[in-house]
Amino acid sequence: MSRIDTPAVGRMQTIARNPVMIALVMTLAIAGCASKKNLPNNANELGLGGAGSATPGSQQDFTVNVGDRIFFDTDSTSIRADAQQTLDRQAQWLAKYPNYAVTVEGHADERGTREYNLALGARRAASTKDYLISRGVPANRLKTISYGKEKPVAVCDDISCWSQNRRAVTVLGGAGM
Amino acid sequence: MLRRTFFRLMVVILAGCGLIASPANALVELNINKGNVEPLPIAITDFLQGELGKKISDVVAADLKRSGLFAPIDRGAFIEKISNPDAAPRFEDWKVINAQALVTGRVTQEADGRLKAEFRLWDTFAGQQMTGQQFFTQPENWRRVAHIIADAIYERITGEKGYFDTRVVYVAESGPKTARKRQLAMMDQDGANARALTNSNDLVLTPRFSPNRQEVTYMSFENNQPRVYLLQLETGQREVVGNFPGMTFSPRFSPDGQRVIMSLQQEGNANIYTMDLRSRTTTRLTSTAAIDTAPSYSPDGSQIAFESDRGGRQQIYVMGADGSGQRRISFGDGSYSTPVWSPRGDLIAFTKQSGGKFSIGVMKTDGSGERILTTGFHNEGPTWAPNGRVLMFFRQNAGAGGPQLYSIDLTGYNEQAVPTQGFASDPAWSPRLE
C-alpha cells in the first residue's frame, strides 16, 4: 500500500496514563477433590457388554473382560490401586496374546487449559506405559498419544463426568508416537 | 484456496477546507485509560453515493460502536443531509443532536475500475475538520477500506492506534462434545469474511499468526502424530516444524518471525524449544521434569514468559530468550497458565484457575499489579489486539454447547461476544498490517 501522509489539521494532546485498577482477589482456591471410589473400570461396568460373551483374544474380550481404561485423580498421574488391578489384567492378557501392539491414549478432564492438558494426558499415558512395562509388557509393543481434554467420553459439568474423562485407554493397535 | 489479498491502497490526506485548527483550540478527544469511558456521540453519515457508500459507513459505525468508546447516533435523528462531503457541514445541525464528532464521506469508481473512498472527520463543537483522507483500492476490498477509515477515526480521537483492520485465526468447532470436529479458520476481527484454513479430518489446536500475517503456526494430529505445523496462508502449503522425537505443541512465533517456540513432550516431561526457521537448528531452553509450556516472547524478543508446574501447580515464569534466569512471577491463589506478552511490552495476560472458576487477567511483567478482567465457569486463552488495548479469549459456559469468542477491554469493561458461525476457541489476533 502506498501512503501520502502529512497531518491535516489539529493536534492531539497527550493522553494521561491512568490505568484503572480492578483488583479482584480470589480467595477460594480449593481444587475439586476427586472421588476415588465407585468408578467403572471396564466396559462391562460401563454397561457396554456382557462379560464372557466375547471371543477370547478379541478386541471385545480385552475391552469387556480385562478393562481397557484406568482413571486418575485431578492433576494426578499416579496409578491408583484400582487402576493397578486393571493394568495387571491388561499385562496378563497382553502376555497371553503377544501379537498385539498397543497404544496408550492419555486424556484429561476439561477443567484445565488446553496446552497443559495435552502435557498432562501425555504424562498419564507415560505413567501407564511405565506400569505395563514393569508388569512385563515389552516396551516395543507400547506407543502413547495424548489427546488432552479434546476427546471427553462423559459430558456434564461436575465431577461425575470429569472423573471419567481423566483416563488412560489402552487401545489394541492404535496410533501414536 | 487461500490467496493473499494484495491490497494496493493509497492514502491521500484531504485538506481541511481552510478550517485549520490552532493548537490552542482543543479538539474532541477521549481518554481511553479511564476505564468505564462514556462513549463519544458520533454521527456517521452514509457515504455518498449509493449502496456501497452506505455499506462502508455501516462497517465504520459498527467498528466504532463495538470498541465501546463511541456511540454512533441513529441516522433518523440527523437534520442536515450531506450532499457535498467536501464542504463544511452546518455544525449547528449536528451540535443540536449532540454529535461531538461527524464523519462524512464519498465512494466513487475511478476510470481504471479502482474504488476511491474518502472521508472527513469533523469536530462539531470546535467547528473544524480533524482529519480527512482518501483511499484507492480494488472494489472487493471495500470492507478493509471501511476498517482502515474506522482505525483512522479511532486514532485521531483517542490518540491510540486502531485495531479494526486486523484478522483473527481460531479453531472452528462443530458437533457434539464427544465427537467434536475442529478446523482452523480465519476471519476479520468483526467476524466477517470467515473461512476455513484446514479440513476437519484432523484435530487442530492453538493457531498463532506470524508477525507478517502471512503464516500461521499451529498443532495438528495429522497421521496421529501430534506436531507443530507451519501454514502459508497465501499458498495453503503446510510443513512440520522440526523433527522432534515426540509430541510438539503450543507453538508461537518470535517477534522477528525467524523462530517458532514450542513445547516438546518426552515421556512425562514437556520442555521448551525453539527452532530457527532458516537454519532449522533447534535450541532447548528449559530442562526440568515438569510441564513447561505456553511460551510467549516479549515484543522486543529478549524475554519469554511460559507456564510450568515445576513448583507443584501451574504458575507463570519468565526467562531470558536463551533460557537464562528462569523465575516465577505469579504468586496469587490458584494456578496460572497461558501467559501472553502484551504488544506494548508492559503486561502479561493469563488464564487463572481458582475456586473452581476460570478467569482472564493481566499482570505486570514482574508479576505485580494483577487485575482480573472476567471470571466464570471457563474462560481461557487470551490474545491481544495489536494496540494492546483489547483482549480476545474463549469462553465455555456450563451446560451443553461449546466455546465462543469474546473480547474485553484492558480495563475490564466492554465485554463483547465475537460473532462466529459455530463454536470457536483458541483465537489469535493478527498484528496490524503496516
Interface residues (C-beta under 8 A of the other chain):
Chain A: M1 S2 R3 I4 D5 T6 P7 A8 V9 G10 R11 M12 Q13 T14 I15 A16 R17 N18 P19 V20 M21 I22 A23 L24 V25 M26 T27 L28 A29 I30 A31 G32 D75 T77 E110 R111 G112 T113 R114 E115 Y116 L118 A119 L120 A122 R123 A126 S127 I145 S146 Y147 G148 E150 K151 P152 V153 V155 D157 A175 G176 M177
Chain B: F7 R8 L9 M10 V11 V12 I13 L14 A15 G16 L19 I20 A21 P23 N25 A26 L27 E29 N31 I32 N33 K34 G35 N36 D123 Q128 Q129 M130 T131 G132 R156 T158 G159 E160 P176 K177 T178 R180 R182 L203 L205 T206 M219 F221 N223 N224 Q225 P226 G246 M247 F249 S250 S263 Q265 E267 G268 A270 I291 T293 A294 E307 D309 R313 Q314 G332 D333 G334 S337 T338 T351 K352 Q353 S354 G355 G356 K357 S359 G361 G369 E370 R371 I372 L373 T375 F377 H378 E380 G381 Q396 A398 G399 A400 L410 T411 G412 S425 D426
